[in-house]
Amino acid sequence: MMHSAETERPGGGKVLGFPLRGFGLFSGLLLSFAVAFFTFFLTTCLAIFALLVWNVGGHHSVDFADTYRYIGLPAGLIVLVVALPLFGALWLRDKLRR
């Protein structure tokens, strides 16, 4: 029975079925920015709908640009600040093990 090098290597772990090892530097950077991009748009979308309900339900007139400025951008930047060191550490740990 043949085993690939990936199944023989211990450690790593998985999150939602995705392995937490084997990322290159470029793929780690790409994943970090993709997660931040997704977070920015998801939180902005949810904030826009929440603000829509707030404005219509309470007869307020809050500017929708505030959802980008105060919700989406900070959330995306926080996720980026967390994801870059995380994927960088995974890449560095993989490089040091080889």
C-alpha positions in Angstrom: 0.0 0.0 0.0 1.5 3.4 -1.0 1.2 6.4 1.2 1.7 9.9 0.1 4.1 12.2 2.0 1.1 14.2 3.2 -0.6 11.3 4.9 2.6 10.2 6.7 3.4 13.6 8.2 2.0 14.0 11.7 0.4 17.1 13.1 -1.3 19.8 11.2 -5.0 19.4 12.0 -8.0 20.5 10.1 -10.7 23.2 10.4 -14.0 22.5 8.6 -12.2 19.8 6.6 -9.4 22.1 5.4 -5.8 21.1 6.3 -3.9 23.7 8.3 -0.5 22.8 6.8 1.1 22.8 3.4 0.4 26.5 2.5 3.0 28.3 0.5 3.8 31.9 1.1 1.7 33.2 -1.8 -1.3 31.0 -1.0 -1.1 32.1 2.6 -1.1 35.7 1.6 -3.9 35.1 -0.9 -6.0 33.3 1.8 -5.4 36.1 4.3 -6.6 38.8 1.9 -9.5 36.6 0.7 -10.8 36.1 4.3 -10.5 39.8 5.0 -12.2 40.7 1.7 -15.1 38.3 2.5 -15.4 39.6 6.1 -15.5 43.2 4.8 -18.4 42.4 2.4 -20.3 40.2 4.8 -20.2 42.6 7.7 -21.0 45.6 5.4 -24.0 43.7 3.9 -25.3 42.8 7.3 -24.8 46.4 8.5 -26.6 47.8 5.5 -29.6 45.7 6.0 -29.6 46.4 9.8 -29.3 50.2 9.1 -32.1 49.9 6.5 -34.4 48.4 9.1 -33.3 51.1 11.6 -33.9 53.9 9.2 -37.3 52.7 8.0 -38.6 51.4 11.3 -37.6 54.4 13.4 -37.8 57.2 10.7 -34.1 57.9 11.1 -31.8 59.2 8.4 -28.4 57.6 9.2 -26.0 57.7 6.2 -25.4 54.2 4.6 -21.7 55.2 4.1 -21.3 54.7 7.8 -21.7 50.9 7.3 -18.5 50.9 5.2 -16.6 53.3 7.4 -17.5 52.0 10.9 -18.4 48.4 10.4 -17.0 46.8 7.2 -13.6 48.4 7.1 -12.6 47.8 10.8 -13.9 44.2 10.6 -11.9 43.5 7.5 -8.8 45.1 8.9 -9.1 43.2 12.2 -9.4 39.9 10.3 -6.5 40.8 8.1 -4.3 41.6 11.1 -5.2 38.2 12.6 -5.0 36.2 9.4 -1.6 37.5 8.2 0.4 36.3 11.2 -1.6 33.1 11.4 -0.9 32.1 7.8 2.6 33.4 8.1 3.2 31.2 11.2 1.8 28.2 9.4 4.1 28.8 6.5 7.1 29.4 8.7 6.4 26.3 10.8 6.1 24.2 7.6 9.4 25.6 6.3 11.2 24.9 9.6 9.9 21.3 9.7 11.4 20.4 6.3 
